[in-house]
Amino acid sequence: MTNRSPLDAVHRRLGAKMVPFGGWDMPLEYSGTIDEHLACRSGAVMFDVSHLGTVRLAGSNAYGVLQAALTNDLDKIGPGRAQYTHLLDDADGSVLDDIIVWWHPGEDPVFDVMPNASNTSRVTDAIGGTDITATRAVIAVQGPEARQRVATVFPEAAAVGRFEVASCTWNDAPVIVAGTGYTGEPGIEIAVPADAASSLWEVLGSADIQPAGLGARDTLRLEAGLPLHGQELGPGITPLQAGLSWVVAFDKPEFRGRRALLEERQQGIRRRLRGIATVGRRPPRTGCAVLSGETEIGSVSSGNYSPVLEHGIALAFVDPAVAIGDAVDIDVRGSRLAGTVVKLPFV
């Protein structure tokens, strides 16, 4: 069965190109991926990200359950804050899912754990909680002018700062707003009851916030050097290999996968995620080999054309000895793209 967002009818009315993604029908693009990408980098766009899961944990045990299951340390934040974290395979330390946790404001502990689209059941199996995904929509407003434009129609939401979490109301409906996103730009994400989602989307559109689809979301996150589960994270890929050791609180006494990561840290990683900028407009693609001379030293996990830089960019797992500034080639169907290993983010 294919899931549909509470905003599905809105997307179709706007002429969005719909595609299957993680068990959902979601908009790939409206006016075109490059146009939507550049609108996010220069102004403000809104994405329907209702395909992300929401698993709610509440009560006195919720904090302890999350501390024991997830890699990051909730003691670094507190109520009214959000945190990026990982759920690991206990056997090998690979990333079962990368997650944002929204810690609701207030004295009573309430957490919204936000898994990737296809991983919600995996996360509930690990931490319990209540899957409330079907009860709400999530709208991400992103861009350098995101808060300024939202402030004209929903000032309470616009006031929520980076990685803050706040409870607000929209037309008497309770909403949760977090200063999070997946584009490398400032912005907020708004969890709104399903029956109020369409009216909020329309009002945000009246504030000159352009709809954008999953195509632009992917090129934006790639320019920002952000990982995608299933490509930069997943089976056999640990946070250390992905360059995300800052997500792991090794000083916590226990969490899933801790022993495996400690062993990997002691032995040294066998590969490392790096950014590669290529020459020309032809994009590198997932699975392409990365070469140093005639030696294969890794493979591309994500590649595309950068609308801002106007050349190809790639994330690739390569030999850990490969350093920023090294010249490499990417084999695209038998022809070579010249590239240079660069510091992330690309933009």
Phi, psi and omega per residue, in radians:
M1 nan 2.309 3.134
T2 -1.572 2.273 3.081
N3 -1.411 2.602 3.078
R4 -2.201 2.424 3.098
S5 -1.177 2.652 2.991
P6 -1.025 -0.271 3.134
L7 -1.730 0.172 -3.056
D8 -0.956 -0.819 -3.116
A9 -1.123 -0.600 3.102
V10 -1.116 -0.806 -3.134
H11 -1.053 -0.761 -3.105
R12 -1.186 -0.640 3.098
R13 -1.131 -0.561 3.129
L14 -1.432 -0.048 3.107
G15 1.410 0.400 3.128
A16 -1.125 2.547 2.978
K17 -1.429 2.028 -3.054
M18 -1.689 2.461 3.139
V19 -2.428 2.706 3.032
P20 -1.306 2.405 3.132
F21 -2.665 1.991 3.076
G22 1.016 0.570 -3.139
G23 1.533 0.115 -3.137
W24 -2.116 2.696 2.876
D25 -1.595 2.053 -3.066
M26 -2.351 2.715 -3.141
P27 -1.285 2.206 3.061
L28 -1.436 -0.748 -3.136
E29 -2.830 2.807 3.056
Y30 -2.009 -1.230 -3.128
S31 -1.636 -0.171 -3.104
G32 2.258 2.472 -3.032
T33 -1.061 -0.781 -3.092
I34 -1.161 -0.750 3.111
D35 -1.046 -0.777 -3.126
E36 -1.198 -0.671 3.079
H37 -1.029 -0.889 -3.101
L38 -1.182 -0.549 3.075
A39 -1.119 -0.629 3.101
C40 -1.218 -0.665 -3.127
R41 -1.263 -0.408 -3.045
S42 -1.934 -0.394 -3.051
G43 -2.447 -1.844 3.134
A44 -2.766 2.413 3.044
V45 -2.310 2.914 3.058
M46 -2.260 2.390 3.105
F47 -1.981 2.474 2.893
D48 -1.489 1.985 3.115
V49 -2.061 0.598 -3.130
S50 -1.163 -0.266 3.087
H51 -1.209 -0.347 3.012
L52 -1.126 2.551 3.130
G53 -1.419 2.808 2.930
T54 -2.349 2.012 3.075
V55 -1.964 2.083 -3.066
R56 -1.751 2.258 3.023
L57 -2.070 2.335 3.141
A58 -2.464 2.772 3.081
G59 1.813 3.074 -2.984
S60 -1.161 -0.411 -3.101
N61 -1.567 -0.199 -2.986
A62 -1.060 -0.787 -3.127
Y63 -1.021 -0.839 -3.101
G64 -1.128 -0.666 3.111
V65 -1.070 -0.797 -3.116
L66 -1.215 -0.693 3.121
Q67 -1.063 -0.647 -3.100
A68 -1.386 -0.374 -3.058
A69 -1.702 -0.642 -2.941
L70 -1.842 2.742 -2.978
T71 -1.329 -0.648 -3.056
N72 -1.377 2.984 -3.025
D73 -1.949 1.970 3.138
L74 -1.117 -0.319 3.084
D75 -1.159 -0.268 3.091
K76 -1.327 -0.302 3.140
I77 -2.160 -2.541 -3.139
G78 3.092 -3.054 3.110
P79 -0.973 2.444 -3.128
G80 1.443 0.350 3.122
R81 -2.350 2.801 3.091
A82 -2.065 2.725 -3.099
Q83 -2.562 2.400 3.029
Y84 -1.511 2.413 -3.058
T85 -2.725 3.047 -3.139
H86 -2.235 2.580 2.900
L87 -1.866 2.137 -3.010
L88 -1.866 2.724 2.895
D89 -1.266 2.194 -3.051
D90 -1.159 -0.431 -3.060
A91 -1.347 -0.811 -3.036
D92 -2.127 0.011 3.097
G93 1.334 0.146 3.110
S94 -1.310 2.806 -2.956
V95 -1.548 1.896 3.038
L96 -1.235 -0.605 3.057
D97 -2.879 2.588 2.949
D98 -1.825 2.448 -2.794
I99 -2.428 2.566 2.869
I100 -1.866 2.310 3.040
V101 -1.843 2.173 3.017
W102 -1.751 2.021 3.103
W103 -1.665 1.882 -3.075
H104 -1.049 2.572 3.033
P105 -1.195 2.775 3.106
G106 1.991 2.900 -3.077
E107 -1.326 -0.633 -3.128
D108 -1.361 2.149 -3.055
P109 -1.203 2.098 3.052
V110 -2.359 2.247 -3.126
F111 -2.192 2.353 2.930
D112 -1.847 2.020 3.129
V113 -1.715 2.188 -2.965
M114 -1.940 1.603 3.093
P115 -1.383 2.960 2.980
N116 -1.245 2.837 -2.940
A117 -0.873 -0.874 -3.012
S118 -1.555 0.033 -2.997
N119 -1.914 0.113 -3.041
T120 -1.053 -0.784 -3.128
S121 -1.145 -0.621 3.089
R122 -1.085 -0.696 -3.133
V123 -1.244 -0.739 3.111
T124 -1.123 -0.595 3.069
D125 -1.066 -0.597 -3.074
A126 -1.457 -0.632 -3.005
I127 -2.102 -0.125 -3.055
G128 1.333 -2.531 3.137
G129 1.510 -3.096 -3.100
T130 -2.027 2.192 3.103
D131 -1.372 1.902 -3.123
I132 -1.888 0.295 -3.063
T133 -0.918 -0.744 -3.032
A134 -1.267 -0.186 -3.055
T135 -1.582 -0.154 -3.007
R136 -2.497 2.864 2.895
A137 -1.954 2.732 3.047
V138 -2.187 2.136 3.138
I139 -1.961 2.134 3.105
A140 -1.770 2.092 3.074
V141 -1.841 2.103 -2.990
Q142 -2.329 2.569 3.075
G143 2.397 2.837 -3.102
P144 -1.092 -0.395 3.113
E145 -1.882 0.269 -3.048
A146 -1.019 -0.934 -3.082
R147 -1.168 -0.673 3.139
Q148 -1.041 -0.757 -3.111
R149 -1.333 -0.675 3.079
V150 -1.081 -0.604 -3.099
A151 -1.045 -0.427 -3.122
T152 -1.311 -0.313 -3.096
V153 -2.205 -0.358 -3.093
F154 -2.627 1.235 -3.018
P155 -1.058 -0.566 3.109
E156 -1.037 -0.757 -3.140
A157 -1.185 -0.710 -3.108
A158 -1.104 -0.426 -3.082
A159 -1.377 -0.158 -3.103
V160 -1.332 2.119 -3.050
G161 -1.436 3.115 -3.110
R162 -1.018 2.194 3.141
F163 1.019 0.360 2.931
E164 -1.577 2.778 3.082
V165 -2.304 2.324 -3.100
A166 -2.439 2.629 3.000
S167 -1.687 2.274 3.141
C168 -2.359 -3.104 2.998
T169 -2.259 2.551 3.053
W170 -2.268 1.994 -3.082
N171 0.855 0.804 -3.139
D172 1.222 0.079 3.087
A173 -1.650 2.366 3.116
P174 -1.279 2.279 3.093
V175 -2.257 2.722 3.033
I176 -2.023 2.286 -3.108
V177 -2.105 2.330 3.090
A178 -2.231 2.502 3.119
G179 -1.495 1.060 -3.076
T180 -2.202 3.007 3.136
G181 3.032 -3.070 -2.968
Y182 -2.503 0.631 -3.057
T183 -2.211 -0.227 -2.995
G184 1.484 0.004 3.103
E185 -1.887 2.814 3.027
P186 -1.104 2.761 3.079
G187 2.869 -3.071 -3.126
I188 -2.398 2.781 2.997
E189 -2.156 2.325 -3.013
I190 -2.065 2.050 3.030
A191 -1.650 2.004 -3.005
V192 -2.178 2.473 3.085
P193 -0.902 2.508 -3.025
A194 -0.944 -0.679 -3.063
D195 -1.350 -0.148 3.096
A196 -1.866 -0.030 -3.009
A197 -1.146 -0.744 -3.074
S198 -1.111 -0.720 -3.133
S199 -1.171 -0.648 3.103
L200 -1.168 -0.745 3.117
W201 -1.014 -0.774 -3.116
E202 -1.155 -0.689 3.131
V203 -1.194 -0.680 3.072
L204 -1.099 -0.666 3.081
G205 -1.091 -0.586 3.126
S206 -1.205 -0.266 3.108
A207 -1.628 0.367 3.103
D208 1.128 0.689 3.042
I209 -1.865 2.024 -2.966
Q210 -1.470 2.377 3.031
P211 -1.132 2.498 3.092
A212 -2.436 2.667 -3.055
G213 -1.944 -3.023 -3.067
L214 -1.140 -0.442 3.098
G215 -1.071 -0.877 3.110
A216 -1.189 -0.633 3.102
R217 -1.004 -0.675 -3.125
D218 -1.276 -0.765 -3.141
T219 -1.191 -0.587 3.099
L220 -1.148 -0.812 -3.112
R221 -1.168 -0.561 3.110
L222 -1.185 -0.799 3.063
E223 -1.001 -0.601 -3.139
A224 -1.425 -0.042 3.124
G225 1.233 0.471 -3.089
L226 -1.632 2.438 -3.062
P227 -1.340 2.666 3.034
L228 -2.038 2.217 3.100
H229 -1.108 2.357 -3.038
G230 1.726 -0.232 3.103
Q231 -2.228 -1.081 3.092
E232 -1.608 -0.232 3.113
L233 -2.386 2.568 3.135
G234 2.634 -2.840 -3.112
P235 -0.975 2.261 3.125
G236 1.396 -0.049 -3.134
I237 -1.949 2.108 -3.141
T238 -1.719 2.837 3.066
P239 -1.011 -0.570 -3.114
L240 -1.202 -0.707 3.090
Q241 -1.149 -0.590 -3.115
A242 -1.452 0.073 -3.141
G243 1.241 0.478 -3.069
L244 -2.056 0.655 -3.140
S245 -1.091 -0.387 3.128
W246 -1.178 -0.264 3.119
V247 -1.429 -0.183 -3.013
V248 -1.853 2.066 3.120
A249 -1.631 1.473 -3.090
F250 -1.117 -0.324 -3.131
D251 -1.397 -0.140 2.994
K252 -1.203 2.503 -3.083
P253 -1.124 -0.517 -3.116
E254 -2.824 2.503 2.903
F255 -2.809 2.821 -3.106
R256 -1.029 2.235 3.088
G257 1.528 0.001 -3.048
R258 -1.073 -0.786 -3.091
R259 -1.109 -0.725 3.127
A260 -1.096 -0.711 3.133
L261 -1.200 -0.665 3.090
L262 -1.067 -0.714 3.107
E263 -1.143 -0.747 3.121
E264 -1.130 -0.713 3.135
R265 -1.085 -0.667 -3.132
Q266 -1.217 -0.713 -3.082
Q267 -1.419 -0.442 -3.090
G268 1.696 2.458 -3.098
I269 -1.285 2.629 -3.120
R270 -1.619 -0.226 3.103
R271 -2.715 2.829 -3.065
R272 -2.511 2.403 3.098
L273 -1.320 2.268 3.119
R274 -2.322 2.780 3.011
G275 -1.682 2.428 3.117
I276 -2.244 2.195 3.022
A277 -1.716 2.239 -3.100
T278 -1.893 2.847 -3.101
V279 -1.546 2.316 3.062
G280 1.566 3.045 -3.014
R281 -1.489 -0.264 -3.111
R282 -1.166 2.218 -3.057
P283 -1.506 2.447 2.894
P284 -1.218 2.751 -3.077
R285 -2.293 2.762 3.126
T286 -0.931 2.322 3.100
G287 1.626 -0.212 3.118
C288 -1.154 2.464 3.131
A289 -1.296 2.497 3.010
V290 -1.788 2.255 -3.009
L291 -2.100 2.490 2.912
S292 -2.070 1.828 -2.960
G293 1.154 -2.145 3.108
E294 -1.770 0.066 -3.072
T295 -1.705 2.245 3.059
E296 -1.366 2.146 -3.061
I297 -2.030 0.040 3.128
G298 2.924 -2.943 3.129
S299 -2.582 2.683 -3.113
V300 -1.324 2.297 3.043
S301 -1.664 -0.591 3.054
S302 -2.575 2.387 3.072
G303 -2.585 2.620 3.134
N304 -2.960 3.113 3.016
Y305 -1.518 2.340 3.101
S306 -1.593 1.964 3.127
P307 -1.101 -0.493 3.140
V308 -1.406 -0.809 -3.089
L309 -1.453 -0.354 3.126
E310 1.095 0.652 2.963
H311 -2.692 3.040 -3.102
G312 -1.284 2.626 3.047
I313 -2.445 2.690 -3.128
A314 -2.619 2.588 2.828
L315 -1.787 2.390 -3.057
A316 -2.561 2.505 2.983
F317 -1.557 2.114 -3.057
V318 -2.313 2.976 3.058
D319 -0.918 2.378 -3.084
P320 -1.106 -0.257 3.106
A321 -1.351 -0.266 3.141
V322 -1.176 2.297 -3.021
A323 -2.084 2.805 3.061
I324 -1.041 2.325 -3.087
G325 1.741 -0.261 -3.141
D326 -1.196 2.492 3.042
A327 -1.522 2.367 3.114
V328 -2.442 2.980 2.990
D329 -2.164 2.644 3.023
I330 -2.052 2.204 -3.113
D331 -1.490 1.905 3.111
V332 -1.947 1.749 3.119
R333 0.919 0.772 3.039
G334 1.582 -0.181 3.052
S335 -1.947 2.668 -3.021
R336 -1.745 2.339 2.947
L337 -1.789 2.138 3.087
A338 -1.287 2.417 -3.125
G339 -2.563 2.954 3.105
T340 -2.317 2.385 3.066
V341 -1.278 2.222 -3.044
V342 -2.229 2.825 3.096
K343 -1.314 2.406 3.074
L344 -1.520 2.635 0.017
P345 -1.356 2.857 3.060
F346 -1.201 -0.689 -3.126
V347 -2.198 nan nan
